[in-house]
Amino acid sequence: MEAVQEMFQYSQLCKEVLSDEDYCKLEVESYNSMDGEKSDLYDCPVCRNKKFVAFISPVYHDFTLKECDCVKTRKILANIRKSGFDKELQSKTFDSYITNEPWQKNIKNLALEFLKSNGSWFYAGGQSGSGKTHICTAVCNYMLGQGKAVKYVLWRKLVQKLSANKFSDEYDNIISDITDYDAIYIDDFLKSSKIENELNIAFEIINSAYIKHKILIVSSELTLDRINSFDEATAGRIIERSSKFIIQIQKNPDRNFRLRNISDL
């Protein structure tokens, strides 16, 4: 209590001897230098975990607070943890991605090159168990580390949610929420026994990301030529935005590394 009183007295003294502009600057510097409550979700060097940043309003010329960009990242990380994807982020990194084969090295190099691009998309399709989810997760991991808000979407769960809200206003809200982040990662895209029933949803998600110029990362067991046979508009947008950042792993049981973990009985 005594420390609080001393701080208040010091503040009043500064207010008396400083000009309004200098006092406002002092308030901003003082607030921005304070530490907030630490969280195991995200440690922000900008707001110092207060979730707000102080600045001088250019209109009113007084002390003003604005929400820190990290708030969106914290929300995403909270959603990732809730979905269980946080464990994937911990284990599926570029360092843990195996590159024993030349095609694996090519995939890793392409993913690293993609991270240097500006607004491109990244598509990994083909053989199940070949490490597509691993490399896409590693890309997301890097983006999150750079402060980007990444939305993780498991295709089957998304389809279930949208189908349940097909005739309500919530349908559009779900799509809008998904494409409201810096980047969206769709895992197991169009993994379904009834793909024809999901093509409209696929187009709406892809087209929304396309129109909003969001970064899209996609992993799927389908190659783009296969998707093109179902819907040229959806495939065309992915091909256009992904450009050279397209991985298509041809079907080959030798590239299914999950099978290699099965011991003969």
Backbone torsions as a table, in degrees:
resi	resn	phi	psi	omega
1	MET	NA	-40.3	-179.7
2	GLU	-64.7	-39.3	179.3
3	ALA	-64.6	-37.3	179.4
4	VAL	-66.2	-41.9	178.7
5	GLN	-63.5	-41.3	178.8
6	GLU	-63.4	-40.7	179.4
7	MET	-64.7	-39.8	179.2
8	PHE	-64.8	-42.7	179.5
9	GLN	-63.8	-40.5	178.7
10	TYR	-63.5	-41.4	179.7
11	SER	-62.8	-41.8	179.6
12	GLN	-65.8	-37.6	179.2
13	LEU	-64.3	-43.8	178.8
14	CYS	-61.9	-38.6	-178.5
15	LYS	-65.4	-30.9	-178.6
16	GLU	-76.9	-35.7	-173.2
17	VAL	-97.0	-16.2	-178.0
18	LEU	-102.9	155.3	173.8
19	SER	-70.9	162.8	-179.6
20	ASP	-57.7	-40.8	-179.2
21	GLU	-65.7	-45.7	-179.8
22	ASP	-67.2	-37.6	179.4
23	TYR	-66.1	-38.7	178.2
24	CYS	-64.3	-41.3	177.1
25	LYS	-61.7	-40.7	179.2
26	LEU	-63.2	-41.1	178.0
27	GLU	-61.6	-45.1	-179.1
28	VAL	-62.9	-47.9	-179.8
29	GLU	-62.4	-40.7	-179.2
30	SER	-64.0	-45.8	-178.9
31	TYR	-64.9	-46.6	-176.5
32	ASN	-67.7	-19.8	179.2
33	SER	-88.5	-9.4	-179.7
34	MET	-77.5	148.0	176.7
35	ASP	-94.1	139.2	174.7
36	GLY	-95.0	-167.1	-179.0
37	GLU	-79.0	124.7	-178.1
38	LYS	-70.5	147.3	179.6
39	SER	-132.4	147.3	177.9
40	ASP	-80.7	-1.6	177.7
41	LEU	-79.1	-47.1	-173.3
42	TYR	-160.7	134.9	177.5
43	ASP	-109.6	105.4	-172.9
44	CYS	-94.6	121.1	179.0
45	PRO	-77.4	-13.5	-177.9
46	VAL	-81.7	-58.3	-178.6
47	CYS	-93.5	-4.9	-178.8
48	ARG	57.5	39.0	174.9
49	ASN	69.2	21.8	174.9
50	LYS	-92.0	-16.1	-179.6
51	LYS	74.9	-0.6	176.9
52	PHE	-135.4	150.8	177.7
53	VAL	-124.3	136.1	-179.9
54	ALA	-91.5	145.8	174.7
55	PHE	-155.5	167.8	178.5
56	ILE	-92.4	121.8	-178.8
57	SER	-61.5	126.4	179.0
58	PRO	-70.5	-14.8	-178.9
59	VAL	-93.0	-52.5	-175.7
60	TYR	-98.4	-9.4	177.3
61	HIS	58.4	38.9	178.2
62	ASP	-133.3	174.9	-179.0
63	PHE	-64.0	126.2	-177.9
64	THR	-138.8	147.0	177.8
65	LEU	-112.3	141.6	172.2
66	LYS	-131.2	150.4	-179.4
67	GLU	-66.5	133.7	179.7
68	CYS	-71.8	149.0	178.8
69	ASP	-60.8	-21.7	-177.0
70	CYS	-69.8	-17.0	-178.3
71	VAL	-61.0	-41.5	178.7
72	LYS	-64.8	-40.8	178.5
73	THR	-63.9	-40.8	178.3
74	ARG	-60.7	-40.2	179.4
75	LYS	-64.6	-41.9	179.1
76	ILE	-63.8	-45.3	179.9
77	LEU	-62.4	-36.3	177.4
78	ALA	-65.3	-41.2	177.7
79	ASN	-66.5	-38.9	178.6
80	ILE	-63.3	-43.1	179.1
81	ARG	-63.8	-41.4	-179.6
82	LYS	-63.4	-36.2	-178.7
83	SER	-79.8	-12.7	-177.8
84	GLY	90.5	1.1	-177.3
85	PHE	-73.2	-15.0	-179.4
86	ASP	-62.7	-32.9	178.0
87	LYS	-67.3	-37.1	177.5
88	GLU	-63.7	-40.3	-179.6
89	LEU	-63.2	-35.3	-179.3
90	GLN	-71.0	-36.4	-173.7
91	SER	-96.1	-29.4	-174.8
92	LYS	-100.7	86.7	-179.4
93	THR	-119.2	173.8	176.0
94	PHE	-66.1	-35.3	-179.5
95	ASP	-65.9	-34.4	-177.3
96	SER	-90.3	-2.8	179.4
97	TYR	-76.9	121.0	-175.5
98	ILE	-76.2	132.7	-179.6
99	THR	-128.3	51.5	178.8
100	ASN	-73.2	-30.2	-177.1
101	GLU	-102.9	150.9	178.9
102	PRO	-56.3	-39.4	-178.5
103	TRP	-66.3	-30.0	177.1
104	GLN	-71.0	-39.2	177.1
105	LYS	-63.1	-39.4	178.7
106	ASN	-63.3	-40.9	179.3
107	ILE	-63.3	-46.2	-179.3
108	LYS	-63.2	-44.8	179.9
109	ASN	-63.0	-37.8	179.1
110	LEU	-67.2	-39.4	178.9
111	ALA	-65.0	-41.0	178.6
112	LEU	-67.2	-36.7	177.1
113	GLU	-67.7	-37.5	178.3
114	PHE	-58.3	-38.6	-178.4
115	LEU	-65.9	-16.8	177.4
116	LYS	-92.6	-7.6	-177.7
117	SER	-79.4	172.4	-177.2
118	ASN	-120.1	95.1	175.1
119	GLY	83.2	8.4	178.7
120	SER	-73.6	168.6	173.8
121	TRP	-106.0	164.0	-178.8
122	PHE	-132.7	124.6	-178.3
123	TYR	-125.0	126.8	176.6
124	ALA	-124.0	110.6	-177.8
125	GLY	-129.0	162.0	175.7
126	GLY	119.3	-147.6	-171.1
127	GLN	-43.8	126.7	176.1
128	SER	-67.1	140.9	177.0
129	GLY	79.0	13.0	-175.7
130	SER	-94.5	2.2	177.1
131	GLY	99.8	15.4	-179.0
132	LYS	-63.7	-47.7	-179.5
133	THR	-64.2	-36.6	179.8
134	HIS	-61.0	-50.0	-175.6
135	ILE	-69.2	-35.5	177.8
136	CYS	-67.9	-38.3	178.1
137	THR	-66.2	-38.4	177.5
138	ALA	-62.6	-38.3	176.4
139	VAL	-62.6	-45.9	178.3
140	CYS	-61.8	-41.4	178.9
141	ASN	-55.7	-47.0	-179.5
142	TYR	-63.8	-45.1	-179.0
143	MET	-61.6	-42.4	178.3
144	LEU	-62.3	-38.1	178.2
145	GLY	-66.0	-23.4	177.7
146	GLN	-90.1	5.1	177.2
147	GLY	89.3	5.6	178.5
148	LYS	-79.2	145.5	176.2
149	ALA	-88.7	116.7	-176.6
150	VAL	-113.8	127.6	178.8
151	LYS	-97.9	122.3	177.9
152	TYR	-94.8	129.1	-178.6
153	VAL	-130.3	120.4	172.3
154	LEU	-91.1	118.5	-168.6
155	TRP	-53.9	-47.2	-175.7
156	ARG	-62.0	-40.5	178.8
157	LYS	-68.1	-37.5	178.5
158	LEU	-63.2	-44.5	-179.7
159	VAL	-61.5	-42.2	178.6
160	GLN	-61.3	-43.1	-178.5
161	LYS	-67.1	-44.5	-179.7
162	LEU	-68.4	-38.7	179.2
163	SER	-63.2	-37.2	179.6
164	ALA	-70.3	-20.7	-178.5
165	ASN	-116.3	23.7	-172.5
166	LYS	-56.4	-37.2	-175.1
167	PHE	-108.4	26.5	178.4
168	SER	-126.1	165.9	178.4
169	ASP	-65.4	-21.2	-177.5
170	GLU	-64.4	-25.4	-179.3
171	TYR	-56.3	-52.4	-180.0
172	ASP	-67.3	-33.6	179.5
173	ASN	-64.7	-38.1	179.9
174	ILE	-64.3	-46.2	179.8
175	ILE	-64.7	-42.3	179.7
176	SER	-62.7	-40.3	-179.9
177	ASP	-64.9	-41.5	-178.7
178	ILE	-61.6	-41.1	-175.1
179	THR	-96.9	23.4	179.9
180	ASP	-99.5	7.9	-176.3
181	TYR	-112.7	168.8	-177.6
182	ASP	-60.4	-41.0	-177.8
183	ALA	-143.3	149.0	178.6
184	ILE	-125.2	130.1	175.6
185	TYR	-110.8	116.3	176.9
186	ILE	-102.7	116.4	-177.7
187	ASP	-99.6	137.4	-179.8
188	ASP	59.7	43.9	-179.3
189	PHE	-55.6	129.3	179.2
190	LEU	57.8	30.8	175.1
191	LYS	-83.0	99.1	-174.2
192	SER	-161.7	153.6	175.5
193	SER	-84.4	-12.0	179.6
194	LYS	-128.6	65.9	-176.1
195	ILE	-58.4	-37.4	-177.2
196	GLU	-56.8	-32.2	-178.3
197	ASN	-76.2	-13.0	-175.3
198	GLU	-110.4	1.6	-175.5
199	LEU	-65.6	-36.5	178.8
200	ASN	-64.6	-42.3	178.1
201	ILE	-63.9	-43.3	-180.0
202	ALA	-59.0	-46.2	-179.0
203	PHE	-64.2	-42.2	-177.7
204	GLU	-63.4	-41.1	178.8
205	ILE	-67.5	-49.9	-178.7
206	ILE	-62.5	-43.4	-177.9
207	ASN	-67.5	-36.6	178.8
208	SER	-64.8	-43.3	177.3
209	ALA	-65.2	-36.2	179.7
210	TYR	-64.6	-48.4	-177.6
211	ILE	-67.1	-39.3	-177.3
212	LYS	-82.8	-2.0	-179.8
213	HIS	57.2	45.2	176.4
214	LYS	-91.3	153.9	175.7
215	ILE	-77.2	132.4	-179.1
216	LEU	-123.3	132.0	176.8
217	ILE	-121.4	127.3	-174.4
218	VAL	-132.6	134.3	169.2
219	SER	-120.9	139.6	-176.1
220	SER	-157.5	153.0	173.5
221	GLU	-79.6	-8.7	-179.5
222	LEU	-95.5	135.8	172.0
223	THR	-78.8	162.1	-175.8
224	LEU	-66.9	-30.0	176.5
225	ASP	-66.9	-31.7	176.6
226	ARG	-69.9	-43.4	177.3
227	ILE	-63.4	-37.8	178.9
228	ASN	-61.0	-32.0	178.6
229	SER	-69.2	-22.9	177.0
230	PHE	-89.8	-45.0	-174.3
231	ASP	-152.8	106.4	-177.4
232	GLU	-67.3	-32.9	-177.8
233	ALA	-66.1	-44.6	179.2
234	THR	-66.2	-49.7	-179.5
235	ALA	-62.3	-39.5	-178.1
236	GLY	-62.4	-40.7	178.7
237	ARG	-66.6	-40.0	178.7
238	ILE	-65.0	-44.8	-179.5
239	ILE	-62.7	-43.5	-178.8
240	GLU	-61.8	-48.3	-175.1
241	ARG	-79.2	-30.4	-179.7
242	SER	-76.5	-33.5	178.0
243	SER	54.5	-114.8	-177.5
244	LYS	-86.1	-4.9	-177.4
245	PHE	-93.8	56.4	-180.0
246	ILE	-121.4	124.6	177.4
247	ILE	-111.5	125.3	177.8
248	GLN	-129.0	104.3	-176.1
249	ILE	-94.1	112.6	-177.0
250	GLN	-64.2	149.5	-179.6
251	LYS	-60.6	122.3	-179.8
252	ASN	-163.1	112.2	-178.2
253	PRO	-54.5	-27.3	-179.9
254	ASP	-67.3	-17.3	179.6
255	ARG	-99.1	7.4	175.1
256	ASN	-95.0	96.2	-173.4
257	PHE	-75.7	-12.9	175.2
258	ARG	-68.7	-34.9	179.6
259	LEU	-66.3	-29.1	-178.5
260	ARG	-70.1	-16.7	179.7
261	ASN	-87.6	-1.5	-179.8
262	ILE	-93.2	119.8	-179.1
263	SER	-84.0	146.4	175.7
264	ASP	-69.6	136.3	-179.6
265	LEU	-101.2	NA	NA
